[in-house]
């Protein structure tokens, strides 16, 4: 959407993530604005507008995805890797997958996180991705092919596969052979 010769994107993130997006004394906000050549207007309710010169839609798009990642629970340092080529953000809506059943959402979250965070950490290690389980979503940051492998492993867990089966699958995939 145009705004005075500039392009603008609008997004809303959870209120409790606004402070993380702004950072200590505005540090994260300033860094993102500088790296992406955008202006962030952030409201305390989580409404954000990302404004950039028309001719640089890619930087605006990257800023939008970095803001989404921070909103979905990622540390800003991890979200900023989305500035790199071939890095993507994938968001899986587990609320939709659970047909709106809160007990199923909790079960999916628990299976993906695992005891003491072991399942999440193992999938991250095997796929060289970062995973955030936040609210009713599971989000993944990494290189495109790595994110696809992590998504497949998470889908297997959601479908009821044993953790060991998922780990073996990820180790055997083309991705695992590259490690």
C-alpha positions as CSV (number, residue, x, y, z in Angstrom):
1,X,0.0,0.0,0.0
2,X,1.4,3.4,-0.9
3,X,1.9,6.0,1.8
4,X,3.2,9.4,0.6
5,X,5.5,8.0,-2.2
6,X,6.6,5.2,0.1
7,X,5.3,1.6,0.3
8,X,3.8,0.3,3.6
9,X,3.1,-3.1,5.0
10,X,1.0,-3.7,8.1
11,X,1.3,-6.5,10.6
12,X,0.2,-7.2,14.1
13,X,2.3,-9.2,16.6
14,X,1.4,-10.2,20.2
15,X,1.7,-7.4,22.7
16,X,4.2,-9.3,24.8
17,X,6.6,-9.4,21.8
18,X,6.6,-5.6,21.1
19,X,9.4,-4.9,23.7
20,X,11.5,-7.6,22.0
21,X,11.0,-6.0,18.6
22,X,12.0,-2.6,20.0
23,X,14.9,-4.0,22.0
24,X,16.9,-2.4,24.7
25,X,16.8,1.4,24.3
26,X,15.4,0.8,20.7
27,X,18.5,-1.1,19.6
28,X,16.7,-3.9,17.7
29,X,14.3,-1.5,16.0
30,X,17.1,0.8,14.8
31,X,19.2,-2.2,13.5
32,X,16.3,-3.5,11.5
33,X,15.5,-0.1,10.1
34,X,19.1,0.4,9.1
35,X,19.6,-3.1,7.6
36,X,16.4,-3.1,5.6
37,X,16.2,0.7,4.8
38,X,12.7,0.9,6.3
39,X,10.9,2.8,9.0
40,X,9.0,0.9,11.7
41,X,6.0,2.5,13.4
42,X,5.2,0.4,16.4
43,X,2.2,0.7,18.6
44,X,2.0,-0.7,22.1
45,X,-0.9,-3.0,21.0
46,X,1.4,-4.8,18.5
47,X,0.2,-3.0,15.4
48,X,3.2,-2.3,13.2
49,X,3.6,-0.5,9.9
50,X,6.7,-1.1,7.8
51,X,7.4,1.8,5.4
52,X,10.0,1.7,2.7
53,X,10.9,3.5,-0.6
54,X,8.8,2.0,-3.5
55,X,11.8,0.8,-5.4
56,X,13.0,-1.6,-2.6
57,X,10.2,-4.0,-2.1
58,X,12.6,-6.9,-1.2
59,X,14.0,-5.1,1.8
60,X,10.4,-4.3,3.0
61,X,9.5,-8.0,2.4
62,X,12.5,-9.1,4.5
63,X,11.7,-6.7,7.3
64,X,8.1,-8.0,7.3
65,X,9.3,-11.5,7.7
66,X,11.8,-10.6,10.4
67,X,9.0,-8.8,12.4
68,X,6.8,-11.9,11.9
69,X,9.6,-14.1,13.2
70,X,10.1,-11.9,16.3
71,X,6.4,-11.9,16.8
72,X,6.3,-15.7,16.6
73,X,8.9,-16.0,19.5
74,X,12.3,-15.9,17.9
75,X,15.2,-14.0,19.4
76,X,15.9,-11.0,17.1
77,X,19.5,-12.3,16.5
78,X,18.0,-15.5,15.0
79,X,15.3,-13.6,13.1
80,X,17.9,-11.4,11.4
81,X,19.4,-14.3,9.5
82,X,16.3,-13.8,7.2
83,X,18.3,-11.0,5.7
84,X,20.6,-13.6,4.1
85,X,19.9,-15.2,0.7
86,X,18.0,-18.4,0.7
87,X,16.7,-18.0,4.3
88,X,13.0,-18.4,4.8
89,X,10.4,-18.4,7.6
90,X,7.8,-21.0,7.8
91,X,4.8,-20.8,10.2
92,X,2.7,-23.9,11.0
93,X,-0.7,-23.0,12.5
94,X,-1.2,-25.9,15.0
95,X,-4.6,-24.5,16.0
96,X,-6.0,-25.1,12.5
97,X,-4.4,-28.6,12.5
98,X,-6.0,-29.4,15.8
99,X,-9.5,-28.4,14.6
100,X,-9.6,-25.8,17.3
101,X,-9.2,-28.3,20.1
102,X,-7.0,-26.8,22.9
103,X,-6.1,-30.2,24.3
104,X,-4.7,-31.3,20.9
105,X,-2.8,-28.0,20.6
106,X,-1.1,-28.7,23.9
107,X,-0.3,-32.3,22.8
108,X,1.2,-31.1,19.5
109,X,3.3,-28.5,21.3
110,X,4.5,-31.1,23.8
111,X,5.5,-33.6,21.1
112,X,7.4,-31.0,19.1
113,X,9.2,-29.6,22.2
114,X,9.8,-32.9,23.8
115,X,11.0,-33.6,27.3
116,X,13.3,-30.8,28.4
117,X,13.2,-29.4,24.9
118,X,15.1,-32.4,23.5
119,X,12.9,-33.0,20.4
120,X,13.0,-29.4,19.3
121,X,16.8,-29.2,19.8
122,X,17.4,-32.5,18.0
123,X,15.3,-31.4,15.0
124,X,17.1,-28.1,14.9
125,X,20.5,-29.8,15.0
126,X,19.6,-32.4,12.3
127,X,18.2,-29.8,10.0
128,X,20.4,-26.8,10.8
129,X,17.3,-24.7,11.5
130,X,15.8,-22.7,14.4
131,X,12.4,-23.6,15.7
132,X,10.1,-21.6,17.9
133,X,7.0,-23.1,19.5
134,X,4.9,-20.1,20.5
135,X,1.2,-19.8,21.2
136,X,-0.6,-21.8,18.6
137,X,2.2,-21.9,16.0
138,X,5.4,-23.6,15.3
139,X,7.8,-21.5,13.3
140,X,11.0,-22.5,11.5
141,X,13.9,-20.3,10.2
142,X,16.6,-21.7,7.9
143,X,17.7,-22.3,4.4
144,X,14.7,-23.4,2.2
145,X,15.7,-27.0,1.9
146,X,16.5,-27.3,5.6
147,X,13.2,-25.8,6.5
148,X,11.4,-28.3,4.3
149,X,13.2,-31.2,6.1
150,X,12.2,-29.7,9.5
151,X,8.6,-29.2,8.4
152,X,8.5,-32.9,7.3
153,X,9.9,-34.1,10.7
154,X,7.4,-31.9,12.6
155,X,4.5,-33.2,10.4
156,X,5.6,-36.7,11.2
157,X,5.5,-35.9,14.9
158,X,2.0,-34.3,14.6
159,X,0.8,-37.4,12.7
160,X,1.9,-39.6,15.7
161,X,5.3,-40.9,14.6
162,X,7.7,-41.9,17.3
163,X,10.5,-39.4,18.0
164,X,13.2,-42.0,17.2
165,X,11.5,-42.6,13.8
166,X,11.6,-38.9,13.0
167,X,15.2,-38.6,14.0
168,X,16.2,-41.6,11.8
169,X,14.2,-40.2,8.9
170,X,16.0,-36.8,9.2
171,X,19.4,-38.5,9.5
172,X,18.7,-40.6,6.3
173,X,17.3,-37.8,4.2
174,X,19.5,-36.0,1.6
175,X,19.9,-33.3,4.2
176,X,21.2,-35.7,6.8
177,X,23.8,-37.0,4.3
178,X,25.1,-33.5,3.8
179,X,25.8,-32.9,7.5
